Amino acid sequence: MIQLFDKKTGAPLGTLSDEQFQFLSDHLEEESLRDDDYYLNRATVDYLEQDGADGALVALLRQALGGGEDAEIRWSRS
């Protein structure tokens, strides 16, 4: 399982299955092999949804955005 956190506040956002995380990592840019964060915006989440992202993953990412237009999330494997 993968835990997601708000990078700025450290607040937990939720848990992803290995399959959900694989989809996310396949579609978002990683700067290095040790990269443990992602930048998101509303357009990116819309793109992921249109490209077949699991509904629970999309809902979690929209929650991470909150009322803002963008967010940075950090992940940790538990």
PyMOL CGO cylinders between C-alpha atoms (Angstrom):
from pymol import cmd
from pymol.cgo import CYLINDER

trace = [
    CYLINDER, 0.00, 0.00, 0.00, 1.07, 3.55, -0.72, 0.3, 1, 1, 1, 1, 1, 1,
    CYLINDER, 1.07, 3.55, -0.72, 0.31, 6.42, 1.63, 0.3, 1, 1, 1, 1, 1, 1,
    CYLINDER, 0.31, 6.42, 1.63, -0.21, 9.89, 0.13, 0.3, 1, 1, 1, 1, 1, 1,
    CYLINDER, -0.21, 9.89, 0.13, 0.50, 13.12, 2.01, 0.3, 1, 1, 1, 1, 1, 1,
    CYLINDER, 0.50, 13.12, 2.01, 0.16, 16.82, 1.32, 0.3, 1, 1, 1, 1, 1, 1,
    CYLINDER, 0.16, 16.82, 1.32, 3.78, 17.81, 0.74, 0.3, 1, 1, 1, 1, 1, 1,
    CYLINDER, 3.78, 17.81, 0.74, 3.34, 21.29, 2.20, 0.3, 1, 1, 1, 1, 1, 1,
    CYLINDER, 3.34, 21.29, 2.20, 1.51, 20.38, 5.41, 0.3, 1, 1, 1, 1, 1, 1,
    CYLINDER, 1.51, 20.38, 5.41, 2.39, 16.71, 5.83, 0.3, 1, 1, 1, 1, 1, 1,
    CYLINDER, 2.39, 16.71, 5.83, -1.31, 15.91, 6.31, 0.3, 1, 1, 1, 1, 1, 1,
    CYLINDER, -1.31, 15.91, 6.31, -2.28, 12.37, 5.25, 0.3, 1, 1, 1, 1, 1, 1,
    CYLINDER, -2.28, 12.37, 5.25, -4.49, 12.25, 2.16, 0.3, 1, 1, 1, 1, 1, 1,
    CYLINDER, -4.49, 12.25, 2.16, -5.25, 8.57, 1.83, 0.3, 1, 1, 1, 1, 1, 1,
    CYLINDER, -5.25, 8.57, 1.83, -4.01, 5.20, 0.68, 0.3, 1, 1, 1, 1, 1, 1,
    CYLINDER, -4.01, 5.20, 0.68, -3.50, 3.83, -2.82, 0.3, 1, 1, 1, 1, 1, 1,
    CYLINDER, -3.50, 3.83, -2.82, -3.35, 0.23, -3.94, 0.3, 1, 1, 1, 1, 1, 1,
    CYLINDER, -3.35, 0.23, -3.94, -0.25, -0.87, -5.81, 0.3, 1, 1, 1, 1, 1, 1,
    CYLINDER, -0.25, -0.87, -5.81, -2.26, -0.83, -9.05, 0.3, 1, 1, 1, 1, 1, 1,
    CYLINDER, -2.26, -0.83, -9.05, -3.51, 2.74, -8.47, 0.3, 1, 1, 1, 1, 1, 1,
    CYLINDER, -3.51, 2.74, -8.47, 0.01, 3.91, -7.67, 0.3, 1, 1, 1, 1, 1, 1,
    CYLINDER, 0.01, 3.91, -7.67, 1.40, 2.19, -10.77, 0.3, 1, 1, 1, 1, 1, 1,
    CYLINDER, 1.40, 2.19, -10.77, -1.15, 4.02, -12.92, 0.3, 1, 1, 1, 1, 1, 1,
    CYLINDER, -1.15, 4.02, -12.92, -0.21, 7.32, -11.27, 0.3, 1, 1, 1, 1, 1, 1,
    CYLINDER, -0.21, 7.32, -11.27, 3.54, 6.77, -11.63, 0.3, 1, 1, 1, 1, 1, 1,
    CYLINDER, 3.54, 6.77, -11.63, 3.14, 5.67, -15.25, 0.3, 1, 1, 1, 1, 1, 1,
    CYLINDER, 3.14, 5.67, -15.25, 1.35, 8.93, -16.08, 0.3, 1, 1, 1, 1, 1, 1,
    CYLINDER, 1.35, 8.93, -16.08, 3.24, 11.52, -14.02, 0.3, 1, 1, 1, 1, 1, 1,
    CYLINDER, 3.24, 11.52, -14.02, 6.81, 12.72, -14.35, 0.3, 1, 1, 1, 1, 1, 1,
    CYLINDER, 6.81, 12.72, -14.35, 9.43, 11.54, -11.92, 0.3, 1, 1, 1, 1, 1, 1,
    CYLINDER, 9.43, 11.54, -11.92, 12.57, 13.62, -11.74, 0.3, 1, 1, 1, 1, 1, 1,
    CYLINDER, 12.57, 13.62, -11.74, 14.73, 10.76, -10.47, 0.3, 1, 1, 1, 1, 1, 1,
    CYLINDER, 14.73, 10.76, -10.47, 14.51, 7.20, -9.18, 0.3, 1, 1, 1, 1, 1, 1,
    CYLINDER, 14.51, 7.20, -9.18, 14.37, 8.59, -5.65, 0.3, 1, 1, 1, 1, 1, 1,
    CYLINDER, 14.37, 8.59, -5.65, 11.62, 11.10, -6.41, 0.3, 1, 1, 1, 1, 1, 1,
    CYLINDER, 11.62, 11.10, -6.41, 8.80, 10.71, -3.89, 0.3, 1, 1, 1, 1, 1, 1,
    CYLINDER, 8.80, 10.71, -3.89, 6.51, 13.58, -4.84, 0.3, 1, 1, 1, 1, 1, 1,
    CYLINDER, 6.51, 13.58, -4.84, 4.25, 14.74, -7.64, 0.3, 1, 1, 1, 1, 1, 1,
    CYLINDER, 4.25, 14.74, -7.64, 2.85, 18.08, -8.72, 0.3, 1, 1, 1, 1, 1, 1,
    CYLINDER, 2.85, 18.08, -8.72, -0.87, 18.01, -9.56, 0.3, 1, 1, 1, 1, 1, 1,
    CYLINDER, -0.87, 18.01, -9.56, -3.30, 20.48, -11.03, 0.3, 1, 1, 1, 1, 1, 1,
    CYLINDER, -3.30, 20.48, -11.03, -6.93, 20.20, -12.09, 0.3, 1, 1, 1, 1, 1, 1,
    CYLINDER, -6.93, 20.20, -12.09, -6.05, 19.64, -15.75, 0.3, 1, 1, 1, 1, 1, 1,
    CYLINDER, -6.05, 19.64, -15.75, -3.75, 16.75, -14.82, 0.3, 1, 1, 1, 1, 1, 1,
    CYLINDER, -3.75, 16.75, -14.82, -6.44, 15.06, -12.72, 0.3, 1, 1, 1, 1, 1, 1,
    CYLINDER, -6.44, 15.06, -12.72, -8.93, 15.51, -15.58, 0.3, 1, 1, 1, 1, 1, 1,
    CYLINDER, -8.93, 15.51, -15.58, -6.40, 13.94, -17.96, 0.3, 1, 1, 1, 1, 1, 1,
    CYLINDER, -6.40, 13.94, -17.96, -5.85, 10.97, -15.63, 0.3, 1, 1, 1, 1, 1, 1,
    CYLINDER, -5.85, 10.97, -15.63, -9.60, 10.45, -15.38, 0.3, 1, 1, 1, 1, 1, 1,
    CYLINDER, -9.60, 10.45, -15.38, -10.02, 10.55, -19.17, 0.3, 1, 1, 1, 1, 1, 1,
    CYLINDER, -10.02, 10.55, -19.17, -7.15, 8.11, -19.58, 0.3, 1, 1, 1, 1, 1, 1,
    CYLINDER, -7.15, 8.11, -19.58, -8.85, 5.50, -17.40, 0.3, 1, 1, 1, 1, 1, 1,
    CYLINDER, -8.85, 5.50, -17.40, -7.79, 6.24, -13.82, 0.3, 1, 1, 1, 1, 1, 1,
    CYLINDER, -7.79, 6.24, -13.82, -9.70, 4.34, -11.15, 0.3, 1, 1, 1, 1, 1, 1,
    CYLINDER, -9.70, 4.34, -11.15, -12.59, 6.41, -9.74, 0.3, 1, 1, 1, 1, 1, 1,
    CYLINDER, -12.59, 6.41, -9.74, -11.25, 6.16, -6.18, 0.3, 1, 1, 1, 1, 1, 1,
    CYLINDER, -11.25, 6.16, -6.18, -7.85, 7.45, -7.34, 0.3, 1, 1, 1, 1, 1, 1,
    CYLINDER, -7.85, 7.45, -7.34, -9.46, 10.41, -9.11, 0.3, 1, 1, 1, 1, 1, 1,
    CYLINDER, -9.46, 10.41, -9.11, -11.55, 11.21, -6.02, 0.3, 1, 1, 1, 1, 1, 1,
    CYLINDER, -11.55, 11.21, -6.02, -8.47, 11.11, -3.78, 0.3, 1, 1, 1, 1, 1, 1,
    CYLINDER, -8.47, 11.11, -3.78, -6.52, 13.40, -6.12, 0.3, 1, 1, 1, 1, 1, 1,
    CYLINDER, -6.52, 13.40, -6.12, -9.41, 15.87, -6.31, 0.3, 1, 1, 1, 1, 1, 1,
    CYLINDER, -9.41, 15.87, -6.31, -9.53, 15.84, -2.51, 0.3, 1, 1, 1, 1, 1, 1,
    CYLINDER, -9.53, 15.84, -2.51, -5.79, 16.59, -2.46, 0.3, 1, 1, 1, 1, 1, 1,
    CYLINDER, -5.79, 16.59, -2.46, -6.42, 19.67, -4.58, 0.3, 1, 1, 1, 1, 1, 1,
    CYLINDER, -6.42, 19.67, -4.58, -9.10, 20.87, -2.18, 0.3, 1, 1, 1, 1, 1, 1,
    CYLINDER, -9.10, 20.87, -2.18, -10.33, 24.27, -3.27, 0.3, 1, 1, 1, 1, 1, 1,
    CYLINDER, -10.33, 24.27, -3.27, -7.06, 25.14, -4.99, 0.3, 1, 1, 1, 1, 1, 1,
    CYLINDER, -7.06, 25.14, -4.99, -5.90, 24.73, -8.55, 0.3, 1, 1, 1, 1, 1, 1,
    CYLINDER, -5.90, 24.73, -8.55, -2.75, 22.78, -7.76, 0.3, 1, 1, 1, 1, 1, 1,
    CYLINDER, -2.75, 22.78, -7.76, -0.97, 20.80, -5.06, 0.3, 1, 1, 1, 1, 1, 1,
    CYLINDER, -0.97, 20.80, -5.06, 2.15, 18.80, -4.40, 0.3, 1, 1, 1, 1, 1, 1,
    CYLINDER, 2.15, 18.80, -4.40, 1.74, 15.35, -2.93, 0.3, 1, 1, 1, 1, 1, 1,
    CYLINDER, 1.74, 15.35, -2.93, 4.32, 13.07, -1.39, 0.3, 1, 1, 1, 1, 1, 1,
    CYLINDER, 4.32, 13.07, -1.39, 4.06, 9.29, -1.26, 0.3, 1, 1, 1, 1, 1, 1,
    CYLINDER, 4.06, 9.29, -1.26, 5.47, 6.63, 1.04, 0.3, 1, 1, 1, 1, 1, 1,
    CYLINDER, 5.47, 6.63, 1.04, 5.29, 2.87, 0.73, 0.3, 1, 1, 1, 1, 1, 1,
    CYLINDER, 5.29, 2.87, 0.73, 4.07, 1.24, 3.95, 0.3, 1, 1, 1, 1, 1, 1,
]
cmd.load_cgo(trace, "trace")
